[in-house]
Structures are given as C-alpha cells and as structure tokens.
Amino acid sequence: MQTFKVKCYNAGVWDGKEPRDVQGDNEQDAAERICGAKLTDGGKPGQYRAEVWLPSKPGAKKCFYVPISN
C-alpha cells in the first residue's frame, strides 16, 4: 500500500479540512477509505467528492465523484 493525500468535497464544495494522509492500494481506494462510499473517476461538478495525490507528486491529482444512482 502507498500513502496518499486526500482532500474531500461535498457536492463540489471543499469540506474545509486539510488533506488527510491515508494508505490505499491506489488513488480510488484511498478516496473511498476517507469518503466511506464507492466513487467513480468521472462525473459532474455537483458530484465532485475527492482529490487524491501522492505526496511526492502534488501536481498529479486524480478526481473522484459520487456515482449517479439510477
């Protein structure tokens, strides 16, 4: 597992907390551990839930979204 930084959002609005360190198998796993729900790598601004990056690569952020429920 690697340690990632995770910055959380609620419906596209930053939650106001500093990025958290979390271990995960990959970026999505780390985001889901912090957010406590399944996430997807595509979505709309109102579904925006997390930014994840390796501490050694702060410019390489991946974004995750709450999936659209049917």
Biopython code that builds the backbone (N, CA, C, O; Angstrom):
import numpy as np
from Bio.PDB.StructureBuilder import StructureBuilder

atoms = [
    (1, "MET", "N", (0.845, -1.198, 0.000)),
    (1, "MET", "CA", (0.000, 0.000, 0.000)),
    (1, "MET", "C", (0.876, 1.242, 0.000)),
    (1, "MET", "O", (1.984, 1.249, 0.536)),
    (2, "GLN", "N", (0.354, 2.278, -0.608)),
    (2, "GLN", "CA", (1.036, 3.567, -0.634)),
    (2, "GLN", "C", (0.260, 4.561, 0.222)),
    (2, "GLN", "O", (-0.920, 4.361, 0.508)),
    (3, "THR", "N", (0.934, 5.628, 0.624)),
    (3, "THR", "CA", (0.267, 6.701, 1.351)),
    (3, "THR", "C", (-0.100, 7.799, 0.364)),
    (3, "THR", "O", (0.744, 8.278, -0.393)),
    (4, "PHE", "N", (-1.370, 8.190, 0.383)),
    (4, "PHE", "CA", (-1.899, 9.234, -0.488)),
    (4, "PHE", "C", (-2.411, 10.393, 0.357)),
    (4, "PHE", "O", (-2.707, 10.227, 1.541)),
    (5, "LYS", "N", (-2.513, 11.564, -0.260)),
    (5, "LYS", "CA", (-3.198, 12.721, 0.315)),
    (5, "LYS", "C", (-4.597, 12.744, -0.286)),
    (5, "LYS", "O", (-4.757, 12.565, -1.494)),
    (6, "VAL", "N", (-5.612, 12.966, 0.550)),
    (6, "VAL", "CA", (-6.994, 13.021, 0.087)),
    (6, "VAL", "C", (-7.633, 14.309, 0.602)),
    (6, "VAL", "O", (-7.636, 14.582, 1.802)),
    (7, "LYS", "N", (-8.167, 15.084, -0.319)),
    (7, "LYS", "CA", (-8.899, 16.315, 0.013)),
    (7, "LYS", "C", (-10.354, 16.073, -0.374)),
    (7, "LYS", "O", (-10.638, 15.741, -1.525)),
    (8, "CYS", "N", (-11.273, 16.234, 0.567)),
    (8, "CYS", "CA", (-12.677, 15.886, 0.349)),
    (8, "CYS", "C", (-13.560, 17.088, 0.033)),
    (8, "CYS", "O", (-13.288, 18.219, 0.436)),
    (9, "TYR", "N", (-14.605, 16.802, -0.690)),
    (9, "TYR", "CA", (-15.599, 17.789, -1.100)),
    (9, "TYR", "C", (-16.984, 17.214, -0.848)),
    (9, "TYR", "O", (-17.161, 15.996, -0.817)),
    (10, "ASN", "N", (-17.961, 18.088, -0.668)),
    (10, "ASN", "CA", (-19.354, 17.680, -0.524)),
    (10, "ASN", "C", (-20.130, 18.391, -1.617)),
    (10, "ASN", "O", (-20.312, 19.607, -1.562)),
    (11, "ALA", "N", (-20.587, 17.640, -2.608)),
    (11, "ALA", "CA", (-21.299, 18.204, -3.759)),
    (11, "ALA", "C", (-20.484, 19.310, -4.428)),
    (11, "ALA", "O", (-21.031, 20.334, -4.838)),
    (12, "GLY", "N", (-19.181, 19.097, -4.532)),
    (12, "GLY", "CA", (-18.310, 20.037, -5.210)),
    (12, "GLY", "C", (-17.768, 21.155, -4.342)),
    (12, "GLY", "O", (-17.001, 21.985, -4.830)),
    (13, "VAL", "N", (-18.142, 21.206, -3.070)),
    (13, "VAL", "CA", (-17.683, 22.254, -2.161)),
    (13, "VAL", "C", (-16.693, 21.646, -1.171)),
    (13, "VAL", "O", (-17.005, 20.661, -0.502)),
    (14, "TRP", "N", (-15.496, 22.234, -1.079)),
    (14, "TRP", "CA", (-14.459, 21.743, -0.174)),
    (14, "TRP", "C", (-15.002, 21.669, 1.246)),
    (14, "TRP", "O", (-15.698, 22.580, 1.695)),
    (15, "ASP", "N", (-14.685, 20.585, 1.958)),
    (15, "ASP", "CA", (-15.200, 20.395, 3.322)),
    (15, "ASP", "C", (-14.467, 21.230, 4.364)),
    (15, "ASP", "O", (-14.833, 21.205, 5.539)),
    (16, "GLY", "N", (-13.433, 21.974, 3.952)),
    (16, "GLY", "CA", (-12.722, 22.876, 4.859)),
    (16, "GLY", "C", (-11.629, 22.213, 5.671)),
    (16, "GLY", "O", (-10.940, 22.891, 6.433)),
    (17, "LYS", "N", (-11.451, 20.919, 5.534)),
    (17, "LYS", "CA", (-10.420, 20.197, 6.282)),
    (17, "LYS", "C", (-9.168, 20.059, 5.426)),
    (17, "LYS", "O", (-9.238, 19.933, 4.204)),
    (18, "GLU", "N", (-8.032, 20.086, 6.092)),
    (18, "GLU", "CA", (-6.768, 19.893, 5.391)),
    (18, "GLU", "C", (-6.735, 18.499, 4.766)),
    (18, "GLU", "O", (-7.396, 17.586, 5.261)),
    (19, "PRO", "N", (-5.973, 18.326, 3.684)),
    (19, "PRO", "CA", (-5.854, 16.983, 3.095)),
    (19, "PRO", "C", (-5.379, 15.975, 4.134)),
    (19, "PRO", "O", (-4.518, 16.264, 4.965)),
    (20, "ARG", "N", (-5.965, 14.785, 4.061)),
    (20, "ARG", "CA", (-5.638, 13.739, 5.012)),
    (20, "ARG", "C", (-4.716, 12.706, 4.384)),
    (20, "ARG", "O", (-4.795, 12.434, 3.186)),
    (21, "ASP", "N", (-3.845, 12.136, 5.198)),
    (21, "ASP", "CA", (-2.987, 11.051, 4.749)),
    (21, "ASP", "C", (-3.729, 9.737, 4.953)),
    (21, "ASP", "O", (-4.300, 9.500, 6.018)),
    (22, "VAL", "N", (-3.720, 8.884, 3.929)),
    (22, "VAL", "CA", (-4.377, 7.583, 4.037)),
    (22, "VAL", "C", (-3.634, 6.587, 3.155)),
    (22, "VAL", "O", (-3.155, 6.927, 2.073)),
    (23, "GLN", "N", (-3.551, 5.368, 3.633)),
    (23, "GLN", "CA", (-2.935, 4.320, 2.840)),
    (23, "GLN", "C", (-4.000, 3.644, 1.995)),
    (23, "GLN", "O", (-5.136, 3.445, 2.427)),
    (24, "GLY", "N", (-3.600, 3.295, 0.771)),
    (24, "GLY", "CA", (-4.517, 2.606, -0.126)),
    (24, "GLY", "C", (-3.758, 1.864, -1.200)),
    (24, "GLY", "O", (-2.565, 2.084, -1.410)),
    (25, "ASP", "N", (-4.472, 0.978, -1.880)),
    (25, "ASP", "CA", (-3.873, 0.231, -2.981)),
    (25, "ASP", "C", (-3.654, 1.130, -4.194)),
    (25, "ASP", "O", (-2.720, 0.922, -4.968)),
    (26, "ASN", "N", (-4.529, 2.140, -4.357)),
    (26, "ASN", "CA", (-4.440, 3.109, -5.458)),
    (26, "ASN", "C", (-5.224, 4.347, -5.038)),
    (26, "ASN", "O", (-5.748, 4.412, -3.926)),
    (27, "GLU", "N", (-5.300, 5.330, -5.935)),
    (27, "GLU", "CA", (-5.956, 6.598, -5.604)),
    (27, "GLU", "C", (-7.428, 6.402, -5.253)),
    (27, "GLU", "O", (-7.922, 6.985, -4.288)),
    (28, "GLN", "N", (-8.130, 5.576, -6.041)),
    (28, "GLN", "CA", (-9.554, 5.379, -5.795)),
    (28, "GLN", "C", (-9.789, 4.690, -4.452)),
    (28, "GLN", "O", (-10.700, 5.065, -3.714)),
    (29, "ASP", "N", (-8.981, 3.693, -4.134)),
    (29, "ASP", "CA", (-9.099, 3.011, -2.847)),
    (29, "ASP", "C", (-8.902, 3.996, -1.697)),
    (29, "ASP", "O", (-9.646, 3.962, -0.717)),
    (30, "ALA", "N", (-7.909, 4.869, -1.810)),
    (30, "ALA", "CA", (-7.649, 5.862, -0.761)),
    (30, "ALA", "C", (-8.839, 6.810, -0.596)),
    (30, "ALA", "O", (-9.251, 7.104, 0.526)),
    (31, "ALA", "N", (-9.388, 7.285, -1.711)),
    (31, "ALA", "CA", (-10.540, 8.193, -1.655)),
    (31, "ALA", "C", (-11.740, 7.509, -1.015)),
    (31, "ALA", "O", (-12.431, 8.113, -0.194)),
    (32, "GLU", "N", (-11.992, 6.267, -1.379)),
    (32, "GLU", "CA", (-13.134, 5.547, -0.835)),
    (32, "GLU", "C", (-12.957, 5.257, 0.653)),
    (32, "GLU", "O", (-13.942, 5.224, 1.390)),
    (33, "ARG", "N", (-11.738, 5.048, 1.103)),
    (33, "ARG", "CA", (-11.490, 4.834, 2.534)),
    (33, "ARG", "C", (-11.844, 6.081, 3.341)),
    (33, "ARG", "O", (-12.425, 5.977, 4.421)),
    (34, "ILE", "N", (-11.500, 7.242, 2.830)),
    (34, "ILE", "CA", (-11.789, 8.501, 3.529)),
    (34, "ILE", "C", (-13.265, 8.876, 3.400)),
    (34, "ILE", "O", (-13.889, 9.290, 4.377)),
    (35, "CYS", "N", (-13.821, 8.733, 2.206)),
    (35, "CYS", "CA", (-15.198, 9.162, 1.965)),
    (35, "CYS", "C", (-16.239, 8.150, 2.429)),
    (35, "CYS", "O", (-17.397, 8.508, 2.648)),
    (36, "GLY", "N", (-15.834, 6.883, 2.580)),
    (36, "GLY", "CA", (-16.752, 5.871, 3.071)),
    (36, "GLY", "C", (-17.810, 5.431, 2.086)),
    (36, "GLY", "O", (-18.858, 4.926, 2.487)),
    (37, "ALA", "N", (-17.550, 5.615, 0.797)),
    (37, "ALA", "CA", (-18.528, 5.216, -0.215)),
    (37, "ALA", "C", (-17.811, 4.903, -1.522)),
    (37, "ALA", "O", (-16.669, 5.314, -1.730)),
    (38, "LYS", "N", (-18.491, 4.175, -2.395)),
    (38, "LYS", "CA", (-17.954, 3.896, -3.725)),
    (38, "LYS", "C", (-17.902, 5.192, -4.518)),
    (38, "LYS", "O", (-18.825, 6.004, -4.458)),
    (39, "LEU", "N", (-16.819, 5.379, -5.260)),
    (39, "LEU", "CA", (-16.642, 6.569, -6.082)),
    (39, "LEU", "C", (-16.278, 6.158, -7.499)),
    (39, "LEU", "O", (-15.886, 5.017, -7.746)),
    (40, "THR", "N", (-16.412, 7.094, -8.421)),
    (40, "THR", "CA", (-16.070, 6.867, -9.812)),
    (40, "THR", "C", (-15.135, 7.972, -10.278)),
    (40, "THR", "O", (-15.067, 9.033, -9.658)),
    (41, "ASP", "N", (-14.415, 7.730, -11.364)),
    (41, "ASP", "CA", (-13.451, 8.728, -11.838)),
    (41, "ASP", "C", (-14.038, 9.718, -12.828)),
    (41, "ASP", "O", (-13.290, 10.485, -13.434)),
    (42, "GLY", "N", (-15.343, 9.726, -13.010)),
    (42, "GLY", "CA", (-15.986, 10.694, -13.894)),
    (42, "GLY", "C", (-17.302, 11.152, -13.318)),
    (42, "GLY", "O", (-17.986, 10.393, -12.633)),
    (43, "GLY", "N", (-17.659, 12.389, -13.591)),
    (43, "GLY", "CA", (-18.922, 12.901, -13.094)),
    (43, "GLY", "C", (-19.079, 14.382, -13.371)),
    (43, "GLY", "O", (-18.286, 14.980, -14.097)),
    (44, "LYS", "N", (-20.097, 14.958, -12.793)),
    (44, "LYS", "CA", (-20.413, 16.379, -12.959)),
    (44, "LYS", "C", (-19.955, 17.151, -11.723)),
    (44, "LYS", "O", (-19.720, 16.551, -10.674)),
    (45, "PRO", "N", (-19.824, 18.478, -11.835)),
    (45, "PRO", "CA", (-19.341, 19.270, -10.700)),
    (45, "PRO", "C", (-20.095, 19.033, -9.393)),
    (45, "PRO", "O", (-19.463, 19.007, -8.337)),
    (46, "GLY", "N", (-21.385, 18.862, -9.416)),
    (46, "GLY", "CA", (-22.163, 18.641, -8.202)),
    (46, "GLY", "C", (-21.934, 17.285, -7.558)),
    (46, "GLY", "O", (-22.356, 17.052, -6.425)),
    (47, "GLN", "N", (-21.264, 16.389, -8.279)),
    (47, "GLN", "CA", (-20.964, 15.060, -7.762)),
    (47, "GLN", "C", (-19.515, 14.972, -7.263)),
    (47, "GLN", "O", (-19.083, 13.927, -6.775)),
    (48, "TYR", "N", (-18.772, 16.075, -7.390)),
    (48, "TYR", "CA", (-17.344, 16.072, -7.055)),
    (48, "TYR", "C", (-17.149, 15.737, -5.589)),
    (48, "TYR", "O", (-17.760, 16.367, -4.725)),
    (49, "ARG", "N", (-16.287, 14.731, -5.286)),
    (49, "ARG", "CA", (-16.169, 14.247, -3.918)),
    (49, "ARG", "C", (-14.755, 14.246, -3.359)),
    (49, "ARG", "O", (-14.581, 14.447, -2.157)),
    (50, "ALA", "N", (-13.715, 14.022, -4.207)),
    (50, "ALA", "CA", (-12.362, 13.923, -3.654)),
    (50, "ALA", "C", (-11.278, 14.198, -4.687)),
    (50, "ALA", "O", (-11.438, 13.911, -5.873)),
    (51, "GLU", "N", (-10.167, 14.763, -4.209)),
    (51, "GLU", "CA", (-8.926, 14.894, -4.965)),
    (51, "GLU", "C", (-7.904, 14.026, -4.241)),
    (51, "GLU", "O", (-7.821, 14.045, -3.013)),
    (52, "VAL", "N", (-7.131, 13.270, -5.004)),
    (52, "VAL", "CA", (-6.158, 12.357, -4.402)),
    (52, "VAL", "C", (-4.833, 12.490, -5.146)),
    (52, "VAL", "O", (-4.805, 12.613, -6.370)),
    (53, "TRP", "N", (-3.718, 12.463, -4.379)),
    (53, "TRP", "CA", (-2.402, 12.531, -4.987)),
    (53, "TRP", "C", (-1.360, 11.915, -4.072)),
    (53, "TRP", "O", (-1.566, 11.776, -2.867)),
    (54, "LEU", "N", (-0.249, 11.552, -4.668)),
    (54, "LEU", "CA", (0.903, 11.099, -3.894)),
    (54, "LEU", "C", (1.603, 12.322, -3.337)),
    (54, "LEU", "O", (1.742, 13.313, -4.054)),
    (55, "PRO", "N", (2.047, 12.298, -2.092)),
    (55, "PRO", "CA", (2.738, 13.458, -1.528)),
    (55, "PRO", "C", (3.949, 13.895, -2.359)),
    (55, "PRO", "O", (4.290, 15.077, -2.385)),
    (56, "SER", "N", (4.590, 12.950, -3.032)),
    (56, "SER", "CA", (5.754, 13.276, -3.857)),
    (56, "SER", "C", (5.376, 13.861, -5.217)),
    (56, "SER", "O", (6.246, 14.345, -5.941)),
    (57, "LYS", "N", (4.076, 13.821, -5.578)),
    (57, "LYS", "CA", (3.608, 14.335, -6.871)),
    (57, "LYS", "C", (2.346, 15.187, -6.693)),
    (57, "LYS", "O", (1.281, 14.803, -7.176)),
    (58, "PRO", "N", (2.441, 16.320, -6.019)),
    (58, "PRO", "CA", (1.239, 17.123, -5.748)),
    (58, "PRO", "C", (0.558, 17.672, -7.001)),
    (58, "PRO", "O", (-0.613, 18.048, -6.947)),
    (59, "GLY", "N", (1.267, 17.725, -8.117)),
    (59, "GLY", "CA", (0.656, 18.223, -9.349)),
    (59, "GLY", "C", (-0.093, 17.157, -10.125)),
    (59, "GLY", "O", (-0.729, 17.462, -11.134)),
    (60, "ALA", "N", (-0.030, 15.920, -9.677)),
    (60, "ALA", "CA", (-0.678, 14.801, -10.377)),
    (60, "ALA", "C", (-1.902, 14.333, -9.594)),
    (60, "ALA", "O", (-1.945, 13.203, -9.105)),
    (61, "LYS", "N", (-2.892, 15.212, -9.482)),
    (61, "LYS", "CA", (-4.099, 14.890, -8.710)),
    (61, "LYS", "C", (-5.105, 14.142, -9.572)),
    (61, "LYS", "O", (-5.269, 14.433, -10.757)),
    (62, "LYS", "N", (-5.774, 13.172, -8.958)),
    (62, "LYS", "CA", (-6.881, 12.470, -9.595)),
    (62, "LYS", "C", (-8.155, 12.877, -8.872)),
    (62, "LYS", "O", (-8.158, 13.065, -7.655)),
    (63, "CYS", "N", (-9.230, 13.010, -9.628)),
    (63, "CYS", "CA", (-10.507, 13.454, -9.076)),
    (63, "CYS", "C", (-11.513, 12.307, -9.088)),
    (63, "CYS", "O", (-11.528, 11.479, -9.999)),
    (64, "PHE", "N", (-12.350, 12.280, -8.057)),
    (64, "PHE", "CA", (-13.366, 11.233, -7.939)),
    (64, "PHE", "C", (-14.713, 11.844, -7.606)),
    (64, "PHE", "O", (-14.809, 12.900, -6.981)),
    (65, "TYR", "N", (-15.758, 11.142, -8.046)),
    (65, "TYR", "CA", (-17.131, 11.645, -7.965)),
    (65, "TYR", "C", (-18.062, 10.594, -7.367)),
    (65, "TYR", "O", (-17.773, 9.398, -7.399)),
    (66, "VAL", "N", (-19.176, 11.059, -6.826)),
    (66, "VAL", "CA", (-20.231, 10.173, -6.366)),
    (66, "VAL", "C", (-20.923, 9.634, -7.623)),
    (66, "VAL", "O", (-21.320, 10.419, -8.485)),
    (67, "PRO", "N", (-21.073, 8.321, -7.742)),
    (67, "PRO", "CA", (-21.745, 7.774, -8.938)),
    (67, "PRO", "C", (-23.203, 8.214, -9.009)),
    (67, "PRO", "O", (-23.844, 8.468, -7.989)),
    (68, "ILE", "N", (-23.707, 8.297, -10.228)),
    (68, "ILE", "CA", (-25.116, 8.624, -10.432)),
    (68, "ILE", "C", (-25.930, 7.406, -10.046)),
    (68, "ILE", "O", (-25.668, 6.304, -10.528)),
    (69, "SER", "N", (-26.911, 7.594, -9.183)),
    (69, "SER", "CA", (-27.770, 6.478, -8.801)),
    (69, "SER", "C", (-28.964, 6.426, -9.742)),
    (69, "SER", "O", (-29.509, 7.458, -10.133)),
    (70, "ASN", "N", (-29.355, 5.232, -10.092)),
    (70, "ASN", "CA", (-30.482, 5.047, -11.037)),
    (70, "ASN", "C", (-31.788, 4.983, -10.312)),
    (70, "ASN", "O", (-32.836, 4.832, -10.939)),
]
sb = StructureBuilder()
sb.init_structure("model")
sb.init_model(0)
sb.init_chain("A")
sb.init_seg("    ")
for serial, (resi, resn, name, xyz) in enumerate(atoms, 1):
    if name == "N":
        sb.init_residue(resn, " ", resi, " ")
    sb.init_atom(name, np.array(xyz, "f"), 0.0, 1.0, " ", f" {name:<3s}", serial, name[0])
structure = sb.get_structure()
